[in-house]
Amino acid sequence: MNHVYEVERKFLFTFANATKFHFNKGAPPFASLVFNGLRTQHDCYYDTESYELDKHNIWARLRNGNWQIKRLKSGIHEKATYEEFEGYQSLINLMRHSGLKEWKDLNAGDTILQKIADFKTERKSYTVNDKFKVVLDSTNFGHEVGEVELKGVNYERCGREVDEFMAEHQWFFDRAGPVKGKLKAYWEIFPRK
């Protein structure tokens, strides 16, 4: 069975550009743009006291009460490909396969994790050109960032497609300045211990 990967590219956006984007008024315009709605999500990120998940490029969060796990397949956080899993047991299984002995005897209800970040995000979600998911995120600690996402079994091809799509529509997808993901921006305001 082929594994599905999620390719993500982060970008900056402004209120003026977001309005232009929402009404598909850029040059060139998108072939199609569908607004999927606005929702608020509550994210709590977890790691061990010694940040073992982070050391293994794994991020575990409770999003609106559901466990989501991301493991970095390639790239860096602003331009990355992830394997995604759901459920706390998936996290236990991933860490057991990493060879960490403190995870070997854990059961589904056990935890050695502590909360390392807690914030809310207002997310506007779009489907563009019947293929790409574009989200515009605004956090309750003042950070804004956009993401283009594409899922597929061939992550290298998906990455090229996303990069070409963003290059074609540079009027909106600004990657010229430093782009920070939500977690990185959170830690700049609330440093890790």
N, C-alpha and C positions, 0 to 999 in steps of 0.2 A: 504494500500500500504506500502511495506517495504522500509525503508530508506536505501540508500547505504552510507556506511562509507568508509573513506580512512584511512588506517593504515600506518603510516610512522615510519621508523627507520633511524636515521642519523648515519653516520660513517665517519671516516677519510680515506683519500687515499693519496698516493704518486704518482708521475709521473711514477716511475718504476712499481708500482702495477697496475696503470691504463692501462699501455701498456700491461701488462700480462693479465689483465682482458679483454681488447679490443680484443685480439687474442685468448681468452679462453684457456690459457696455465697454469692454476692453477691446483692444485691437492687437491681434485678431480675437474675435469672440469665440466662445466655446461652441462646439457642435450642439451640445445640450447641457443644461444645468437645471437640476431639480433640488429644491430646498426640502430637506427631510425633517426640519424642525429644530427647535431649541429645547435643550434639557439641561438640568443641573445634575452633576454627579459628585458624589462624596468619595474621595480616595484617601485611604489610610495605607501607607507603605510600611512594610515590616522587614526586619533583618535580625540577625543574631547580634549579640553584644559586640562581637569582633568583626562584624560585617562580612560574614562568610558568603552570603548570597551575592553581594556586590563583587567580592573577589572572584566569583565564578560567573560574572556577567549575567546574573539572574535577578529579576525584580519581582517581588511578590506584593500584591496589593489586594485590599478589600475594596471593591468598587460597588457602592450601593449595597454592601452586604454580601457580595459574591467574590470568592477568591479567583484572581486572575494572575497568571504567572507568565513572565516573558523571559526568554533566554536569548541573548544576543548571538546571532549566527555569523554576521559579518558587519563590518563598518564601525562607525562611532554613533553616539546617541543622536546627533542631528541628521545623520544620513546612515540609516541602519536597516538591517534585516533581522527579524525576530521569529523564533518559534514561540507559539502561544499555547498555553494550557489552561484548563479551568479546574478548580477544586483543590482543596488543601492536600489531598492525597497525591495529586500530581506533583506538588512541590516536594513532598516527602520522598517520592520515587526518584525525582531528579537529583536530589541531594544524596540519596543512598548510592546512586550510580556515580556520583562524584567522588565516592570513597571516604566521605566524612563520617567518622565513627559515631559522633553524637547523634547522627540521624538514623543509624542502623536499627535501633530498638524503638523508634517512635511509632505510635499508632495514630490513627486519623484524628483523635481528640487531643493528642499531646502537642505541646508547642515549646519551642525554645526561642521563640521570636519575641521581639519587642517593637513597638511602634516607633518609626523613625521620621514619619511625616504624616500630616493630617491637614487636608485642605479641600475646598469645594471649587468646582469649575463649572462655568456656564458655557455650554458647547453648542455651536451652530454647526449643523451637519448638512453636507451637500453630496449629491452624486453628479459627477461631471463626465460628459462624453460617454455616458452609460457604462463607465468602467472604473473611474477613479473616485475614491472617497476623499473629500476635502473637509477638514474640520477647522473651525476657528474657536480657539479656547481663550476664555478670560477667567482668571482665578480670583479668589477672594483675598489674595495678598498682593494684587496689583500687576500680575504678570500676564502678558498676552503672547500667544504663539499659535501658528497655524501648522497643519500637517497634511501632506498628501499621502494616501495609503493605497496600496494595491496588493491583493493577495493572489498567490499562485504557487504551483509546485516548482517552477523554475525561477528561483529568486534572482538569478543574474539577469535573465530576460526582463523580469518585472522591474528591476532596478533601472535598466536601460530605458524602458518605456516611461517610467516616472520621470527620469532625468530629461528625456526628450520632450515630454509633455510640459514640464516646468520651464524648459528653455524656450519653447514655442510661445508660452504665455508669461514672459518675463515681466510684463506690465503689472502683474499681480504677485507673482512668486518671487519675493525679494529675499535673496540669500547673500547679498553683498556684505551686510554687517554681521556681527556676531549673533548667532541664533542660539538661544538657550531653551532647553526643555524645561518643563514645569518643575521637575524635581531638583534640577541644578539651580534654578532660580530660587526655589524655596530654601535650599541650603545656604544660599548667599545671604538671605535674610535671617534665617534661623539655623545657624551653623550646627553641624553634627557634633556630637560629644565624643 
